[in-house]
Amino acid sequence: MTATARPPRKADSLYSDIFLPEETKAIRKEVRAFCDEVLAPVAHRLNTTPEAKENFARAEFDAMAKAGIYEIPYAKDVGGRGLEYPTLATLTVLEELAYYSPSLASALYDGQAILVGKTLERAPAHIRNHYLPKLIKGEFVGCFATSEPNASTDLSVKSMETTATKVDGGYLVNGIKRWITNSPVGDLILVLCKTGETLTMLLADMHQPGVTVSAPDLKMGNHVQLTADITFKDVFVADDHLVGRKEGSGLRTAISALVLGRMGIGAVGVAMGQAAFDFSSHYMTQRKVFGQELARMQHWQYKFAEHATQIEMARSLYQKAAIRFDKEGGADIEAAMAKLVGSRLACDMARDAIQVCGAYGFVKTLSGPGKNFPLESIYRDAKIGEIYEGANEIQSWVIARHIFGREYTG
């Protein structure tokens, strides 16, 4: 089975990195070369193989670590690159990875490097300095566990059911976490727990007694992103593995990571939109209908002009969010906008790309000539971006709160 030849990257002619730092441009060039060599040949298999523990993208995970891609988000003292704009570089990495495999980008970089890594980066020094160098070298797979059967978008104390009960020397954790990325193959887990009337983040070993992980969930898309239920039964976590400044700071710790994750989803959405745009716009110049190329039809010309504009806007949004975060340490409204626009763009672009390509958009593999096609998996993968790490309705609420204030939005 052979992959369909990749079309030219339209972003190279439609989009300019003119405002980006030279270090970010260099990161894009470096990671794109890695992706072209390592991910492009296996992207179709990664994106269309159903979830199973044995299908975890271990080879790609190891290759990313060996290539130094996990060094990019972090400071030099833990083995990172020490970049001036680490968040901007990290999101640029996500866009490049997701161009070929959105679910790999979500699992192995958003999940591992942002949600886990950036939480560990803000942890007490003994946790940060011990675990971050190991993460950068790819020595463990980490998980970030906030969602539960009855708590996901709503991470309030009232909704949370996983508990951490204080005992001599630490805590006993009990409860169930759901939709936890990388959990079927995880080694360490950051788990948000109820501690009385507050929430606390703890770092636990997933190989210790009392931790049970279900088989991977079977999802519509994002197959590389293995998720599963995790059950904790009297799992002991020592006092020195409390993440955050103190007990009760767990929600703030979780939200800090999720803000970065939302920017990441925006970048992944841009990548999916760009990949769908590139394939379908190239197809339109080759495919003739009623004696003329599809690209000559004004309806599609106008549609794709609009999509090109939306891709430019979404990319600029996630980049602005990242730059503001790197300069000021916060970018809540830009992160919400970046996720909202980027994830919506991916769905809208994939839908129109399939429509204009017809059966060649709908097909996964054309068995006669043995050719693979990418739009089917992009369409399936796109939808989750509007749902996870804070549903898009929540992002709209965050934006509305900045417009009208808490007095009107709660």
Salt bridges, closest charged atoms under 4 A:
ASP12 OD1 - ARG32 NH1 3.14
ASP17 OD2 - ARG28 NE 3.38
GLU22 OE2 - LYS25 NZ 3.21
GLU30 OE2 - ARG81 NH2 2.80
ASP36 OD1 - ARG9 NH2 3.61
GLU51 OE2 - LYS219 NZ 2.86
GLU51 OE2 - HIS223 ND1 3.06
GLU60 OE2 - ARG45 NH2 3.69
GLU71 OE1 - ARG81 NE 2.91
ASP77 OD2 - ARG128 NH1 2.94
GLU95 OE1 - ARG28 NH1 3.53
GLU95 OE2 - ARG315 NH2 2.70
GLU96 OE1 - ARG9 NH1 3.64
GLU96 OE2 - ARG28 NH1 2.78
GLU96 OE1 - ARG32 NE 3.01
GLU121 OE1 - LYS118 NZ 2.97
GLU139 OE1 - LYS134 NZ 3.73
GLU148 OE2 - LYS177 NZ 2.89
ASP187 OD1 - HIS207 NE2 2.72
ASP229 OD2 - ARG178 NH2 2.80
ASP239 OD1 - LYS166 NZ 3.02
ASP240 OD1 - HIS241 ND1 2.88
GLU293 OE1 - ARG296 NE 2.68
GLU328 OE1 - ARG324 NE 2.92
GLU334 OE1 - ARG324 NH1 2.94
ASP348 OD1 - ARG351 NH2 2.93
ASP352 OD2 - LYS303 NZ 3.73
ASP352 OD2 - HIS307 NE2 2.75
GLU376 OE2 - ARG380 NE 2.61
GLU386 OE1 - LYS383 NZ 2.57
